[in-house]
């Protein structure tokens, strides 16, 4: 299977859109776009997710975990992106300009 990466072989082809994949797992995930299948269900609120990463990002809302800590001030966040946004308050960085 690893050899396919080097050979460029993509034996798994989507019959809906023609996109081809090296690995079956990626092909299966891709097919969910066409079928609308969602296989990750939050046991706390019933929200359904198509992909595991989205489900895991959501689940921390219920777990109460705040695993991302600012090393400058100690404030904690549920999501890495929230920490990154917060850190700009310490650096003075302003990524968006008022037009």
N, C-alpha and C positions, 0 to 999 in steps of 0.2 A: 504494500500500500504506500509506503514512504517513497518508493521508486517513482510513483506516478507524479510526485511533485517535480522531479527532475526531468521526466520524460514528457510532461505536459499532457499526459493521457487523462481524459475526463469521461469515464464510462457511464456516468449517471446524468442523463439528459431529461430535462423537464418537458413533458409533452404539451404543456400549456403555453410556455413562452420560448422554449428552445435553449434556455440557459443550461450549461453543462457544469458538472462538479467532479472533483477528484475523489471526494469522500462521500460515502452514502449518508453519513450523519448530516452533512451540510445540505445534501439533496432533500432529505426528509424535512429538515427545518424550513427550507425554501418552499416546499410544497404546501406548507401551512399557510403561506401567503395567499395561495389560490383557493384552498379549501375553507379558510377561516377557522380552522381547528385551533383551539386553545387548550393546552393541557396542564397548566399550572394554576391551581385554585387556592386562594388564600383561605385557610380554615377559620380565620378570625372574622372576615367580613364578606367572604364569598366572591370577591373580585377575581376575575379570570385573566390569565396572561398567556400569551403565545410562546414567550421565551423565558427561560430560567433567570437570566440576569435582571430582567424587568421585575419579575416576581420577587427576587431577593432584595432589590432596591426598595420595593414596596413594603416588604414584610417588617423592616426595621421600624416602621411607623407603629406597629403593634407591640414589638418586643421591648420598647423602651430603651433600647441600646443607643448610645451616642459614642461610637467608636473612634470618631475623628476629633482630635484635640489640637487646639492652636498652641503652639510652643511659645508664643509671645505672651498670651494672657490667660491660658488655661481653659478658655471657653470650649465647650464640646458640641459636636454636630452629628446628626444622623447620617448625613451624606457627605462624601468627599467634596462634591461640587460646592456645597454650602460652606465648607471650610475654606476652599480656595477663594470663594467670593469674599468671605470675611477677612482673609489675610490681606486683602487689598487695603483695608482700613489701617493696617500697620505700615504698609509700604508707601501709601499715598498714590498708588497706581490707579489710574482712571482709564479703563479700556474703551470707554465710549465717550464720544465727543458730542456736545449739543450742536445740532445743526440749526 
